[in-house]
């Protein structure tokens, strides 16, 4: 299982999926969040293993 941290929530999901698939599975827009693993930004095409941990951060923009 992959542990997903998003805002103040921790969610567990089956592994062996890409970050993009995970984001869509959670009902989020892939363009509205960034994925961070071990303090480093990772691409949405990165495949997660069975026992990973990922943090999703909302993208905020302004004008």
ZADREN-184179 format. One record per residue (C-alpha): residue in one letter; x, y, z. Coordinates in steps of 0.1 Angstrom, whole numbers, plus 5000, padded with zeros to 4 digits. Example, Ala and Ser with C-alpha at 12.3 -4.5 7.8 and 13.67 -1.06 7.14 Angstrom:
2
resn/c1/c2/c3
a/5123/4955/5078
s/5137/4989/5071
END
This chain:
63
resn/c1/c2/c3
x/5000/5000/5000
x/5011/5035/4992
x/5006/5062/5019
x/4994/5095/5005
x/4996/5127/5025
x/4973/5154/5012
x/4965/5185/5033
x/4958/5171/5068
x/4948/5136/5056
x/4967/5104/5052
x/4952/5079/5027
x/4963/5044/5017
x/4960/5032/4982
x/4973/5001/4963
x/5007/5006/4948
x/5021/4999/4913
x/5004/5029/4897
x/5017/5062/4884
x/5013/5094/4904
x/4990/5107/4876
x/4967/5076/4881
x/4968/5081/4918
x/4958/5117/4916
x/4929/5109/4893
x/4918/5081/4915
x/4916/5106/4944
x/4894/5128/4922
x/4920/5156/4919
x/4931/5175/4888
x/4967/5164/4879
x/4975/5201/4870
x/4964/5213/4905
x/4988/5193/4927
x/5026/5185/4929
x/5040/5152/4941
x/5069/5151/4965
x/5088/5121/4977
x/5116/5122/5002
x/5116/5160/4999
x/5121/5160/4961
x/5096/5169/4934
x/5087/5138/4912
x/5069/5137/4879
x/5033/5125/4874
x/5047/5097/4853
x/5066/5082/4882
x/5054/5047/4891
x/5049/5040/4928
x/5059/5008/4944
x/5039/4987/4968
x/5051/5004/5000
x/5059/5040/4990
x/5050/5073/5006
x/5041/5104/4987
x/5030/5139/4996
x/5006/5159/4974
x/5008/5196/4976
x/4981/5219/4961
x/4994/5244/4935
x/4985/5280/4944
x/4987/5308/4919
x/4977/5344/4919
x/4979/5375/4899
END
